[in-house]
């Protein structure tokens, strides 16, 4: 019942790790020729605001899962669907039109011309006007309430909201001026997103855009209706009965023929499996959408898609602040870029205090602080 203590020379470890580090494929099982691919969806931001702490968590989870699956010997396609349409982006567009200051040339500010250095990153500029819309909207609501209307009435009657709704209708109708502004402001945001993704160290193989995918799914629903998967109510709306699976009845097409989010997700999933020769897919989405994905996977299975059994929702807890849920429209978020910069600064100050940077030039120091700061953030998440 004694102990036998064995000591292994440090060189055994260092030689092993140096050899592993020198081999870029170490630990990876190379995919066989017949190995199918797997898709992983993560990030999927809205174009009315910059990335925040919640996005950092989602991106690091999604990218890590993709790398783990890749290491197991499968081809992996990393995707995201960018929510680039809807009332949220119209709010930013309208606020920019109404409140953006004019420069000396008479043109409204852009990321290239703004005097505010913090807004020179396009997603920050657009997010700034999303917050501005909410601030001015609340003033209008308060003014209407003061005239004797209820809060519910005031929220519906506020001129800013009505104008944003009208702008959305113009976008859907293809109004040239509105579509041009929408494309311009979205490009500002995409450029900003790319900068953040690069800094965080994540990437994507294909982007999907809701402005393209929102038309998908309707034909699939109609086929399912013909095959008895769905049923139609008297008002013409289309539903599915999932009571046998312990769920309820779910709307998949409105009475006026317009789609709901479920319709789009059905069509987008089918389109993705047409685009990629894949056997399965993992959705990295917060636990607020647990029910949604249970319904989506059941519907796709009932529509006869074999790959539906290989769909997985990686559900995780959302990130909250001590004050509660983060709200971009109110500006109560932990900005992703600010957080990364803060981590890098902290890594630098701690390294200097500990005397760990002797003999390193400025570029080497910057690389070290970046590695330590973002490494700490990723490890914590």
Phi, psi and omega in degrees: 000028179268189179240142175247109183269123178247136179243127179255133181301143178304327184297331177299314180291312185295321178296318180297312183290325177296320178294320179295318182294327181286343180258106184298336182261010183301131177086353181262136173269120182288134181298141174281164184300326183269000182291126178280167182264164175234141177258146175229124177254130174207175182075276175046063182277170170267152183269015179257008184197157176285170178290148178231189183305320178300321177293323178300315180298314181298314182297317182291323175295311183297314181294321179297316179299318179298318180291323178295316179296320178298318181294337180279358175105016179248150169285141183231135173246121180265123184232163170212154173245119184268124181278086188255014180223168178112180186294331184297315180288329177296326177297316178295318181297315182295316180297322178297316179298320187274326192241350180294132179288153177269142176276185180297336179272003179085359181266147179291155185295147175231173177302331182278335187249349184297144178277347179274109185299330181291337184261010179282351172267122192306320181292331177291320180297312180295319178297324178301318182281339172294317177294320179300319178302312183297321179297313181289325178298317180296325176297317179297317180299314180298321179295319180290321178298321180297339179270004173108002179275157175285164180299319180297317178295317183297319181297324180282330186267353181302125183304324181297317180294318178299318179295321179294320178296321178293323177296321178297318178298319178296320178299314181295332179275357178081024178306123187302314184293316181293315180298322180296316178295320178300315180295319181296311183290326176295323178296324175302316183292315182301320179297320178293317177302314183300321178297316180293317180299317181297317180295321181286337178090027178244162182208171181223148177270332179205135174258135170251149183237133183297334177295340174264319189278346183294342178272351181281158173099333183297315179296323179294322177294318180295321176296318178295328177294318178295327183269002176084009177287321179249169174224157183251139175271173183300328182279000178094353178290152184246135186226168170230140180262114181245026181296326179295338179264010179083011179248199182240202178270136185237129177287133177238349177203128182290166182295333179273006178088359179277156185271161170247177182301324180298319179302312181297318182292326175298309182295321181294318179299314180297318180296320181297320180286343170281323183288324184238141177277079188239160179252345182194175182206142175246126176262119177263097186219144182302162186289356174295340183254019180305310183296317182304315183286329174301315180293314181303311183295322178296316180298313181298324177294316180292335177283354173097012181275118184299326183289351181299331180288348181255017176269138183223135174258111175277095184271137180215159180290141180286160178269124177244158172269165176304331180276353181125202184292140176291138181228108183297323184294336179262358179076015181263069180225159170264106185296135184298314181296317180298319180296315179297317179297320180297318179297319181292319178297316179298318179300321179293313183294321179292318180298319180293319180298325182273359179068037185264006187243015180298133177085359180261134176281179186298319181293318179295322177296315181299318179296319180296313182296323178295315180297314182292314183296309181287329176297317179296318180298314182295319180296317181296314180297000000 
